[in-house]
Amino acid sequence: MRLAVAQIVSSADPAANLELIRDYAAQAKAAGAELVVFPEAAMRAFGHSLRDIAEPLDGPWADKVRSIARELEIVVAAGMFTPGKDGRVRNTLLVTGPGVDTSYDKVHLFDAFGFTESKTVDAGESPVTFEVNGTVFGLATCYDVRFPALFTANAKAGAQVNIVCASWGAGEGKAEQWDLLIRARALDSTTFVVACGQGDPETIGAGPAGSAPTGIGHSAVISPLGSALAALGGKPELAVVDIDPSSVDEIRAKLPVLTNARQF
């Protein structure tokens, strides 16, 4: 399977961000990709109001993403915001395209490093998997990457690939933590990990928005044995990668961590 990672830098403007999605999805399709992954907060960058732009999954922003996916005949995964409870929003991943239309709400909220996501965001409750041409994918968002159980749950539900969409916060050691975590989650779950983060705003002349996690880049595709098949820097960029999902069964036969695991 050929897939693409679209490391973009979102702005405050949802319409402008749709054009980024259209542009990068078209590039991915031209390169032969079946699926293109965009970051968390592709609808609007963190550091700006979310409540006023949150829309349901059948709202106009999501429908425009569907139109792009339908027009290009490619599956698109992109981060958006949907209405939650008590005036909060949900941090949602929309996945749409040929034969697919599903979504995942971020389960683990980023109340760490001076940022309190739970003040404005309502947590999701359940893992989500989906299938594209016989390959099963699991979904995760940013802070979720620190919690191995979600990745192993996706794997036990049949996922050969885990997608992580992020807008990773900057700070001392954070890039090293991101790299360590995405590799570890691949090994924990013996899945490919497709980790797509927001690019670093400073690479396009836009500074970070206060304490908001606006992205550092370093998107990557990791093999089930923890090797990087692609690794990006900080600037906006598209990576196109071929993976072999059928290799997961062979790897799990040699390294059966999912079946060997004990519950305590």
Summary of the structure (lengths in Angstrom):
residues: 264
radius of gyration: 16.9
end to end distance: 36.8
largest distance: 49.9
contacts: 940
relative contact order: 0.16
helix: 30%
strand: 28%
